[in-house]
Amino acid sequence: MSVRWQSGSWRRAACAAALLLSGLATGCGGRADEDDEQATRAAIAAVKVSPGWTALPDAQRRALDVLLSGQDNPWSLGAREAVRDLVEDARWSGGAAAQAALLDGLWRDARVRPRSVATLGLSRATHAPYTLRPAAPLGTVELEGVATALERHVLVVDGRTVHIDAPAGARTDTSDGTLLSPDDAARSIAGLPRGARDQLEAMVLVPFKNPRDDAYAKDLGMPGFRTFMEGRSSGKVLVFPRVRASVDPVDMLLHEVAHVWSLRDLDEEGWRAWEEAEREDGHEVSTYAATHAREDLAETAAVYVAMRARPGGAEVRAMFGARFRLLDRWTPSVD
């Protein structure tokens, strides 16, 4: 899904590469892109004069208008693709109620709402300078109820230290998947914006899957759920083996750092304010965000941090404005 973020340039680059391999010289972008854009505009225009559009509550119409008007963010790019299929759906001719139901589902379309924001690849490509000192043995430590031989690597970044505790010998291949190496962990931490990085005190690389995964899978309604990272109020993030490397660790760390901050600093009044803002916005940044207010905050905060200096940042702020305004108040030095 990360290709959606640079969909226009990515499609042209991919097309150029394919034509180069095939020996052809022309055919990328140009007319095809213009036709796609014309079809999208026609579909949006048809939607906005439809009985179904008129039947929607004012707040929902405004939210969809913002979504469909965006040009430079992954949610709007997905919506502009999905709306073309929507008006061609056989149910669209079923009258106002049927059209309103289709429009109501647009935010939940998989092209619009990603499984998690980490899949969008929003993290910045820059890393702060850092030093990773040689490991020192910690001995055998009880880790998530399991006696585990660990060693401590010390990361120095921004003039402060972050401990990275890893299995002795820094092994990355485990029976439960592939674990980040201490070097990869250090690079991921250095890839966070400084304000986010300052929330982190330590990282522990756990060489087995999270013992709570079965309970999480049941609570979330996600069979086979596997934890990659888990943030704690102490400022510690646990990292577990991955079956497949589908997301950049920096993107996942942004989510977990938000958990660290919210678990430590947010009280009941803050959570009530968040839930009210979530209702005001009326939609979530991802499917995972829809599972619980805690996950909604972590997912939304990751987007908030990642999009601040990105093209399309103003468009995204318009979509999730109530929650972004709370984050403005709560995290003034996030960069």
Secondary structure, DSSP 8 states (H G I E B T S, - for coil): -GGGGGHHHHHHHHHHHHHHHHT----SSHHHHHHHHHHHHHHHHHHHTSHHHHHS-HHHHHHHHHHHH-SSSHHHHHHHHHHHHHHHSGGGGG-HHHHHHHHHTGGGSTTTS-S-GGGG--S-S----EEEEEEEEEEEEEETTEEEEEEEEEEEETTEEEEEEEEGGG--EETTEE---HHHHHHHHHTS-HHHHTT--EEEE-SS--TTHHHHHHHHT-TT---SEEE-TTSEEEE--BSS--S-HHHHHHHHHHHHHHHHH--HHHHHHHHHHHHHH-S-SSTGGGG-HHHHHHHHHHHHHHHTTSTTHHHHHHHTHHHHHHHHHH-TT--
